[in-house]
Amino acid sequence: MVALVHNLAGNLTLPRINPECTVSADGEVTLDSAQMANAATIAAVGVRRGMPEQAIVVALATAFQESKLENLDSGDRDSVGLFQQRPSQGWGTVEQIQDPRYAAGRFYSALKKVEGWQEMRVTDAAQTVQRSAYPEAYEKWADESKVLAAALTGRATGAVACVVPDTPAVRGTAAAAALLSSLQLDWGKKLSGQARSAEAAGLTVQVADPSVGWRFAHWLVSHASATGLERVRFGDLEWHAPEGKWRPVTDGSGSDQAQVIAEVFH
């Protein structure tokens, strides 16, 4: 569930239910760990497909409205998944649609076919794809989706902060393997040459510039809860799971803008 949303355009308060992740980028959005991971996956699929940031905003606003960023196993009639896509309407099988990567990919493919979607309001672009009975409903999530998109595309620095308990479901080699597998599923197999596993320690991701670095750093933190991730370092900042915040690196290791370093719980 969404726990708390606050943005510069106004205040919107929803039930406070175990918030675990806070995204700050010209506004603030607080989500639970499952919502945060789904949002990061939606953004990753969009970036991998070469979609502009506005497409990611539209996709996130759609998933906010349709499922509150939860991968639902049921809905109106035969709707399932993040975007409440319907097998009977040709979106795919139930199993396919409940794969967040597949569902996001199908949404972007449909959006790309909409002539002039880039100039439309968020709600109009989303409605052209979704054909909802509530065509204006997507607009109320536009500001929140812009905050998430700014962070998850790497335009913001140290913007995704998630608190993860120090009792992970997986540790060591299993955690490192889960982390690399999830990364490759979202970003594609070609990432294999860019991301290098460090066996039980975690992995490193080679990056070309700071925005790409923050894109991956934020993705890693977003998926920390399910992957046994304990620490992420990029540049002069470091995120630590139990505390959940980005702090300046203090061990004298210097600024490394060429790689994102991820460590799992041992």
C-alpha positions in Angstrom: 0.0 0.0 0.0 1.0 3.6 -0.5 1.9 4.9 2.9 2.4 8.7 2.4 2.7 11.0 -0.6 3.9 14.6 -0.4 4.8 16.8 -3.3 5.4 20.4 -4.1 2.1 20.8 -5.9 0.2 19.9 -2.8 -0.3 17.5 0.0 -1.9 14.1 -0.2 -2.0 11.8 2.8 -3.0 8.2 2.6 -3.1 5.5 5.3 0.3 5.1 6.9 1.0 1.4 6.6 4.6 0.3 7.3 6.4 2.7 4.9 9.8 1.3 4.0 11.1 3.4 1.1 11.1 7.2 0.6 11.9 8.8 -2.7 12.9 12.4 -2.7 13.3 14.3 -6.0 11.5 17.7 -6.2 8.9 16.1 -4.0 8.5 13.0 -1.8 6.8 9.7 -2.2 6.8 6.9 0.3 6.1 3.3 -0.7 6.5 -0.2 0.8 9.2 -2.4 -0.5 7.1 -4.4 -2.9 5.7 -1.2 -4.5 9.2 0.3 -4.7 10.6 -2.8 -6.5 7.7 -2.8 -9.0 8.2 0.9 -9.7 11.9 0.4 -10.3 11.2 -2.5 -12.6 8.7 -0.4 -14.6 11.3 2.3 -15.0 14.0 -0.1 -15.9 12.0 -1.7 -18.7 11.2 1.8 -20.1 14.8 2.9 -20.0 16.0 -0.4 -21.6 13.4 0.1 -24.4 14.7 3.6 -25.1 11.5 5.3 -23.9 11.7 8.9 -22.7 11.2 9.8 -19.1 7.6 11.0 -19.8 6.7 7.5 -20.9 7.9 6.2 -17.6 5.8 8.9 -15.8 2.7 7.7 -17.8 3.4 4.0 -17.0 3.9 4.7 -13.3 0.8 6.8 -13.0 -1.2 4.0 -14.7 0.2 1.4 -12.4 -0.5 3.6 -9.4 -4.1 4.0 -10.4 -4.8 0.4 -11.6 -3.0 -1.5 -8.8 -1.3 0.9 -6.3 1.9 -0.6 -7.8 1.0 -4.0 -6.5 1.2 -7.1 -8.7 -2.5 -8.2 -8.2 -3.7 -11.6 -9.0 -7.3 -10.5 -9.7 -9.3 -7.4 -10.4 -12.3 -6.2 -12.5 -13.5 -9.1 -14.6 -10.3 -10.9 -15.7 -7.8 -8.1 -15.1 -4.5 -9.0 -13.4 -1.1 -7.5 -12.6 0.3 -4.1 -12.2 -1.6 -2.6 -15.1 -4.7 -4.7 -14.7 -4.4 -6.0 -18.2 -7.0 -8.5 -19.4 -6.1 -11.8 -21.1 -9.4 -11.7 -22.8 -8.4 -8.5 -24.5 -5.2 -9.9 -26.0 -2.7 -8.6 -23.4 -1.2 -12.1 -22.8 -1.8 -15.0 -20.6 -2.4 -14.6 -16.9 1.1 -15.9 -16.2 2.7 -13.5 -18.6 0.8 -10.4 -17.4 1.7 -11.2 -13.8 5.4 -10.9 -14.8 6.0 -7.2 -14.1 8.6 -7.0 -16.9 6.3 -8.4 -19.5 3.4 -6.3 -18.3 5.4 -3.1 -18.4 6.8 -4.0 -21.8 3.3 -4.5 -23.2 2.2 -1.2 -21.8 5.1 0.7 -23.4 4.5 -1.1 -26.7 0.9 0.1 -26.7 1.8 3.6 -25.6 4.4 3.9 -28.4 1.6 3.3 -30.9 -0.5 6.3 -29.6 0.1 9.2 -32.0 1.1 12.3 -30.2 1.2 10.8 -26.7 4.2 12.9 -25.7 2.1 16.1 -25.9 -0.9 14.6 -24.1 -1.7 15.0 -20.4 -0.6 12.0 -18.4 -4.2 10.9 -17.9 -5.1 11.2 -21.6 -2.0 9.2 -22.7 -2.8 6.5 -20.1 -6.5 6.4 -21.0 -5.8 5.9 -24.7 -4.0 2.7 -23.7 -6.1 1.5 -20.8 -9.6 2.6 -21.9 -10.7 2.9 -18.3 -14.2 3.8 -17.1 -12.5 6.6 -15.1 -10.4 8.4 -17.7 -9.4 11.3 -15.4 -8.2 9.0 -12.6 -4.6 8.7 -13.8 -3.9 12.4 -13.5 -4.0 12.4 -9.7 -0.8 10.3 -9.7 1.1 12.4 -12.2 3.1 14.4 -9.6 4.0 11.3 -7.6 5.1 9.5 -10.8 7.3 12.4 -11.8 9.1 12.1 -8.5 9.7 8.4 -9.0 10.7 8.8 -12.6 13.3 11.5 -11.8 14.9 9.2 -9.3 14.7 5.9 -11.2 16.1 7.3 -14.4 19.1 8.6 -12.5 18.4 12.4 -12.7 18.3 12.7 -8.9 21.2 11.8 -6.5 20.8 9.6 -3.4 17.0 9.9 -3.9 15.8 6.3 -3.1 16.1 5.4 0.6 14.8 2.1 1.8 15.0 0.7 5.3 15.6 -3.1 5.2 15.8 -5.2 8.4 19.2 -6.9 9.0 17.5 -10.3 9.0 17.3 -11.0 5.2 15.7 -14.1 3.7 18.8 -14.8 1.7 22.5 -14.2 2.4 25.9 -14.7 0.9 26.2 -16.6 -2.4 22.5 -17.1 -2.7 21.8 -13.4 -2.2 24.5 -12.4 -4.7 23.0 -14.8 -7.2 19.5 -13.4 -6.6 20.7 -9.9 -7.0 22.5 -10.5 -10.3 19.6 -12.5 -11.7 17.1 -9.7 -10.8 19.4 -7.1 -12.4 19.7 -9.0 -15.6 15.9 -9.7 -15.8 15.1 -6.0 -15.5 18.0 -4.6 -17.6 18.6 -7.4 -20.1 21.2 -10.1 -20.5 23.6 -7.7 -22.2 24.2 -6.3 -18.7 26.3 -9.5 -18.1 29.4 -7.7 -19.4 28.7 -4.6 -17.3 27.7 -6.3 -14.0 30.3 -8.5 -12.3 29.4 -10.8 -9.5 31.8 -10.9 -6.5 30.6 -14.3 -5.4 29.3 -14.1 -1.8 30.1 -10.4 -1.5 27.7 -9.0 -4.0 28.4 -7.4 -7.4 29.7 -4.3 -9.1 28.1 -2.5 -12.1 30.4 -0.5 -14.5 28.8 2.8 -15.5 29.6 5.4 -18.1 28.4 8.5 -16.2 26.8 9.6 -12.9 23.2 9.5 -14.2 23.6 5.9 -15.2 25.3 5.2 -11.9 22.4 6.6 -9.9 20.0 4.7 -12.2 21.5 1.4 -11.1 22.2 2.5 -7.5 18.5 3.5 -7.0 17.4 0.2 -8.7 19.5 -1.8 -6.3 18.1 -0.1 -3.2 14.6 -0.5 -4.6 15.1 -4.2 -4.8 17.1 -4.6 -1.6 14.4 -6.2 0.5 14.1 -9.3 -1.7 17.7 -9.7 -2.6 19.6 -9.7 0.7 21.3 -6.4 -0.2 23.1 -4.7 2.7 25.1 -1.9 1.2 25.3 0.2 -2.0 28.1 2.7 -2.8 28.4 5.1 -5.6 30.6 8.1 -5.8 30.9 9.8 -2.4 27.7 8.3 -1.0 26.8 5.0 0.6 23.4 3.4 1.5 23.2 0.9 4.4 20.2 -1.4 4.8 19.2 -1.1 8.5 19.6 2.6 8.5 18.1 3.1 5.1 19.7 6.4 4.3 22.4 7.7 1.9 25.4 9.0 3.9 28.8 10.4 2.8 31.5 7.8 2.5 33.9 8.2 5.5 36.5 5.5 5.1 38.7 7.5 2.8 38.1 5.3 -0.3 37.5 8.4 -2.4 34.9 9.1 -5.2 34.4 6.4 -7.8 32.0 7.5 -10.5 32.9 4.5 -12.8 31.2 1.7 -10.8 28.3 1.0 -8.4 29.3 -1.4 -5.7 26.7 -3.6 -4.1 27.3 -5.8 -1.0 24.9 -8.5 0.4 24.5 -9.7 3.9 27.0 -12.5 4.7 
